[in-house]
C-alpha cells in the first residue's frame, strides 16, 4: 500500500472512486483545519468534500450530500 491517501475517494461502494482496502485501513479528513467524520467523498486536487445533509435520504436510500469547498487534508488513521 501507499503511504499517502489517494487524490479522490468515496465511501459509496457504487462509486468508481471507492476502494475497499483503503476504507478498511481508515482514512481521516481534515477540512479547513477541522476534523470531519461524516465525509462521503473528497477530492484534494479540486478542493471539495461531500458531507451528509442530516438524516435525509434519496429515493435509492443513499444520504443526500452537500458539496463544501476548501482545503482538504486526507490522512491514514492507523499510521502503518
N, CA, C and O of each residue as an XYZ file, in Angstrom:
320
protein
N       0.826     -1.188      0.000
C       0.000      0.000      0.000
C       0.868      1.250      0.000
O       2.040      1.225      0.376
N       0.265      2.317     -0.425
C       1.000      3.578     -0.464
C       0.967      4.254      0.900
O       0.152      3.911      1.758
N       1.853      5.207      1.087
C       1.911      5.926      2.355
C       1.056      7.173      2.370
O       0.921      7.820      3.409
N       0.472      7.522      1.221
C      -0.390      8.699      1.178
C      -1.751      8.309      0.602
O      -1.826      7.476     -0.302
N      -2.814      8.900      1.116
C      -4.157      8.608      0.614
C      -4.314      9.088     -0.837
O      -3.563      9.953     -1.286
N      -5.281      8.533     -1.566
C      -5.486      8.944     -2.957
C      -6.034     10.362     -3.063
O      -6.511     10.930     -2.080
N      -5.959     10.927     -4.267
C      -6.474     12.270     -4.525
C      -7.981     12.323     -4.345
O      -8.522     13.338     -3.906
N      -8.665     11.228     -4.682
C     -10.124     11.204     -4.590
C     -10.571      9.849     -4.055
O     -10.055      8.812     -4.474
N     -11.529      9.854     -3.130
C     -12.019      8.627     -2.527
C     -13.479      8.825     -2.144
O     -13.879      9.900     -1.697
N     -14.273      7.765     -2.327
C     -15.694      7.809     -1.985
C     -16.033      6.661     -1.046
O     -15.412      5.600     -1.110
N     -17.013      6.866     -0.176
C     -17.459      5.844      0.767
C     -18.551      4.959      0.183
O     -18.848      3.905      0.747
N     -19.154      5.355     -0.924
C     -20.236      4.601     -1.553
C     -19.657      3.487     -2.425
O     -18.883      3.782     -3.335
N     -20.002      2.217     -2.181
C     -19.460      1.115     -2.980
C     -19.825      1.175     -4.467
O     -19.153      0.542     -5.281
N     -20.859      1.911     -4.838
C     -21.254      2.026     -6.243
C     -20.423      3.053     -7.008
O     -20.515      3.124     -8.234
N     -19.625      3.839     -6.319
C     -18.822      4.882     -6.948
C     -17.556      4.292     -7.571
O     -16.990      3.341     -7.034
N     -17.108      4.849     -8.701
C     -15.841      4.382     -9.287
C     -14.626      4.767     -8.445
O     -13.533      4.255     -8.691
N     -14.781      5.644     -7.470
C     -13.686      6.089     -6.613
C     -13.650      5.351     -5.278
O     -12.897      5.734     -4.383
N     -14.451      4.304     -5.135
C     -14.487      3.506     -3.913
C     -13.331      2.511     -3.917
O     -13.053      1.894     -4.945
N     -12.649      2.347     -2.769
C     -11.559      1.381     -2.617
C     -11.721      0.703     -1.261
O     -11.499      1.323     -0.220
N     -12.111     -0.574     -1.277
C     -12.395     -1.307     -0.043
C     -11.175     -1.395      0.875
O     -11.306     -1.241      2.089
N     -10.000     -1.638      0.312
C      -8.790     -1.777      1.138
C      -8.476     -0.478      1.892
O      -8.093     -0.512      3.061
N      -8.638      0.646      1.229
C      -8.374      1.928      1.888
C      -9.421      2.241      2.947
O      -9.103      2.814      3.989
N     -10.665      1.867      2.684
C     -11.723      2.125      3.661
C     -11.502      1.286      4.919
O     -11.757      1.759      6.027
N     -11.030      0.044      4.762
C     -10.743     -0.801      5.914
C      -9.548     -0.272      6.707
O      -9.515     -0.381      7.933
N      -8.576      0.297      6.010
C      -7.401      0.864      6.680
C      -7.786      2.101      7.493
O      -7.225      2.337      8.563
N      -8.718      2.873      7.004
C      -9.192      4.058      7.711
C      -8.547      5.334      7.203
O      -7.344      5.536      7.366
N      -9.340      6.187      6.592
C      -8.860      7.468      6.088
C      -9.584      8.576      6.841
O     -10.814      8.617      6.868
N      -8.821      9.463      7.446
C      -9.384     10.616      8.137
C      -9.281     11.843      7.251
O      -8.429     11.907      6.365
N     -10.148     12.819      7.488
C     -10.176     14.041      6.681
C     -10.130     15.256      7.601
O     -10.902     15.364      8.554
N      -9.206     16.170      7.293
C      -9.200     17.493      7.905
C      -9.658     18.466      6.826
O      -9.048     18.546      5.759
N     -10.723     19.200      7.100
C     -11.271     20.156      6.144
C     -11.168     21.536      6.757
O     -11.788     21.816      7.783
N     -10.378     22.405      6.122
C     -10.111     23.753      6.640
C      -9.612     23.705      8.083
O      -9.960     24.559      8.899
N      -8.789     22.693      8.390
C      -8.196     22.568      9.713
C      -9.060     21.895     10.757
O      -8.632     21.761     11.903
N     -10.272     21.461     10.400
C     -11.196     20.831     11.333
C     -11.394     19.367     10.953
O     -11.572     19.048      9.778
N     -11.363     18.488     11.935
C     -11.591     17.060     11.702
C     -13.058     16.826     11.326
O     -13.963     17.277     12.027
N     -13.284     16.121     10.221
C     -14.640     15.785      9.778
C     -14.817     14.278      9.831
O     -13.945     13.532      9.385
N     -15.943     13.825     10.375
C     -16.202     12.390     10.487
C     -17.349     11.926      9.597
O     -17.602     10.724      9.508
N     -18.047     12.845      8.938
C     -19.207     12.476      8.131
C     -18.974     12.701      6.637
O     -19.919     12.999      5.906
N     -17.737     12.563      6.176
C     -17.405     12.803      4.776
C     -17.790     11.581      3.930
O     -17.374     10.462      4.229
N     -18.574     11.796      2.890
C     -18.974     10.728      1.983
C     -17.995     10.588      0.816
O     -17.782      9.482      0.319
N     -17.403     11.689      0.380
C     -16.465     11.688     -0.747
C     -15.598     12.934     -0.642
O     -16.033     13.958     -0.117
N     -14.355     12.841     -1.149
C     -13.483     14.013     -1.153
C     -12.631     14.027     -2.408
O     -12.442     12.997     -3.055
N     -12.113     15.218     -2.753
C     -11.170     15.391     -3.843
C     -10.181     16.473     -3.428
O     -10.562     17.624     -3.218
N      -8.906     16.096     -3.309
C      -7.879     17.029     -2.851
C      -7.553     18.045     -3.935
O      -7.472     19.241     -3.653
N      -7.363     17.585     -5.187
C      -6.933     18.483     -6.259
C      -7.974     19.546     -6.586
O      -7.617     20.665     -6.954
N      -9.265     19.211     -6.456
C     -10.319     20.184     -6.733
C     -10.740     20.938     -5.467
O     -11.433     21.952     -5.560
N     -10.331     20.459     -4.286
C     -10.592     21.161     -3.032
C     -12.035     21.122     -2.572
O     -12.607     22.169     -2.272
N     -12.646     19.933     -2.504
C     -14.018     19.821     -2.015
C     -14.237     18.506     -1.286
O     -13.503     17.535     -1.471
N     -15.277     18.505     -0.448
C     -15.754     17.296      0.205
C     -17.269     17.255      0.055
O     -17.911     18.286     -0.150
N     -17.828     16.066      0.157
C     -19.278     15.894      0.208
C     -19.614     15.319      1.570
O     -19.088     14.282      1.972
N     -20.505     16.015      2.277
C     -20.922     15.577      3.607
C     -22.425     15.308      3.593
O     -23.173     15.902      2.818
N     -22.844     14.403      4.465
C     -24.257     14.066      4.561
C     -25.047     15.264      5.066
O     -24.604     15.987      5.958
N     -26.233     15.464      4.477
C     -27.111     16.573      4.852
C     -28.156     16.060      5.846
O     -29.299     15.795      5.475
N     -27.756     15.927      7.095
C     -28.676     15.430      8.118
C     -28.989     13.962      7.911
O     -28.120     13.184      7.518
N     -30.230     13.583      8.174
C     -30.653     12.191      8.012
C     -31.432     11.972      6.729
O     -31.999     10.896      6.534
N     -31.476     12.965      5.846
C     -32.251     12.870      4.613
C     -31.649     11.827      3.679
O     -30.429     11.697      3.581
N     -32.510     11.091      2.999
C     -32.098     10.054      2.052
C     -32.749     10.318      0.694
O     -33.833     10.896      0.615
N     -32.074      9.888     -0.371
C     -32.691      9.980     -1.683
C     -33.569      8.752     -1.908
O     -33.707      7.923     -1.008
N     -34.153      8.625     -3.075
C     -35.096      7.531     -3.314
C     -34.434      6.160     -3.380
O     -35.124      5.142     -3.328
N     -33.108      6.117     -3.493
C     -32.385      4.845     -3.506
C     -31.838      4.495     -2.121
O     -31.197      3.457     -1.956
N     -32.081      5.339     -1.140
C     -31.634      5.084      0.219
C     -30.256      5.636      0.545
O     -29.745      5.414      1.643
N     -29.651      6.348     -0.390
C     -28.342      6.959     -0.151
C     -28.533      8.306      0.539
O     -29.540      8.978      0.315
N     -27.578      8.707      1.376
C     -27.723     10.008      2.042
C     -27.608     11.160      1.051
O     -26.811     11.109      0.115
N     -28.411     12.200      1.266
C     -28.272     13.413      0.477
C     -27.005     14.121      0.936
O     -26.708     14.153      2.130
N     -26.263     14.685     -0.001
C     -24.984     15.291      0.346
C     -24.918     16.744     -0.089
O     -25.638     17.188     -0.983
N     -24.023     17.470      0.580
C     -23.742     18.861      0.262
C     -22.259     18.954     -0.066
O     -21.429     18.376      0.635
N     -21.925     19.677     -1.127
C     -20.532     19.862     -1.524
C     -19.996     21.129     -0.873
O     -20.555     22.212     -1.044
N     -18.894     20.982     -0.118
C     -18.236     22.107      0.535
C     -16.852     22.287     -0.061
O     -16.136     21.307     -0.271
N     -16.466     23.522     -0.335
C     -15.159     23.801     -0.929
C     -14.220     24.390      0.110
O     -14.618     25.204      0.944
N     -12.954     23.958      0.041
C     -11.948     24.434      0.972
C     -10.699     23.575      0.888
O     -10.490     22.868     -0.098
N      -9.871     23.636      1.920
C      -8.628     22.871      1.977
C      -8.908     21.477      2.525
O      -9.440     21.331      3.626
N      -8.544     20.445      1.746
C      -8.787     19.056      2.121
C      -7.448     18.385      2.418
O      -6.538     18.416      1.589
N      -7.327     17.779      3.600
C      -6.105     17.089      4.007
C      -6.454     15.672      4.455
O      -6.833     15.481      5.611
N      -6.339     14.665      3.574
C      -6.597     13.287      3.994
C      -5.369     12.684      4.670
O      -4.237     13.073      4.383
N      -5.604     11.734      5.567
C      -4.517     11.027      6.238
C      -5.014      9.645      6.636
O      -6.219      9.418      6.747
N      -4.082      8.724      6.850
C      -4.439      7.392      7.319
C      -4.503      7.390      8.832
O      -3.616      7.927      9.496
N      -5.550      6.788      9.384
C      -5.733      6.776     10.829
C      -4.847      5.765     11.531
O      -4.494      5.964     12.694
N      -4.475      4.677     10.851
C      -3.716      3.624     11.531
C      -2.218      3.881     11.577
O      -1.521      3.249     12.371
N      -1.694      4.794     10.747
C      -0.265      5.116     10.720
C       0.581      3.853     10.633
O       1.448      3.620     11.474
N       0.323      3.035      9.607
C       1.019      1.747      9.432
C       2.480      1.920      9.089
O       3.194      0.933      8.913
